[in-house]
Amino acid sequence: MKDIHEVLRQKQTKYAALGKQIEMLQQAAEKLREVAPLLAENDDEDNAVLMEDDASPVADAMAAKAGAGSSGATASKAARPTAPRWP
């Protein structure tokens, strides 16, 4: 039979460690709340840049593939865009 005082000490040690982890996670969440609006602003700018790049031939081929749908494994493999090879 285990000593009740030893079990209690172990449980208190685990409880203290969990308390520290919870506190650290709360601090991280607060920092993320502060940074999230900044990331959202950058994300909007990145999306605008990506929209400008959507006029590329590779993006057009991918959009055409997505619009056509897949009618089997061989058709989807044949419709994959390939990178241009340089001589």
PEVENLIN-V533978 format. One record per backbone hydrogen bond with DSSP energy under -0.5 kcal/mol. NH is the residue of the N-H (numbers start at 0). CO is the residue of the C=O. E is the energy in kcal/mol with one decimal. If there is no record, write none. Layout:
nh = <NH:NH>
co = <CO:CO>
e = <E:E>
//
This chain:
nh = <6:7:8:9:10:11:12:13:14:15:16:17:18:19:20:21:22:23:24:25:26:27:28:29:30:31:32:33:34:35:36:37:38:39:40:41:42:43:44:45:46:47:48:49:50:51:52:53:54:55:59:60:61:62:63:64:65:66:67:68:75:76:77:78:79>
co = <2:3:4:5:6:7:8:9:10:11:12:13:14:15:16:17:18:19:20:21:22:23:24:25:26:27:28:29:30:31:32:34:34:35:36:37:38:39:40:41:42:43:44:45:46:47:48:49:51:52:55:56:57:58:59:60:61:62:63:64:71:72:73:74:76>
e = <-2.1:-2.3:-2.2:-2.3:-2.4:-2.3:-2.1:-2.3:-2.4:-2.4:-2.2:-2.5:-2.2:-2.0:-2.1:-2.6:-2.2:-2.3:-2.4:-2.3:-2.1:-2.2:-2.3:-2.0:-2.1:-2.4:-2.1:-1.5:-1.9:-2.6:-0.6:-0.5:-2.2:-2.4:-2.0:-2.0:-2.4:-2.1:-1.7:-2.5:-2.4:-1.7:-1.9:-2.6:-2.2:-1.5:-1.6:-0.8:-0.9:-1.8:-2.0:-2.4:-2.3:-2.3:-2.3:-2.1:-2.3:-2.2:-2.0:-1.4:-1.8:-1.8:-2.0:-1.6:-0.9>
//
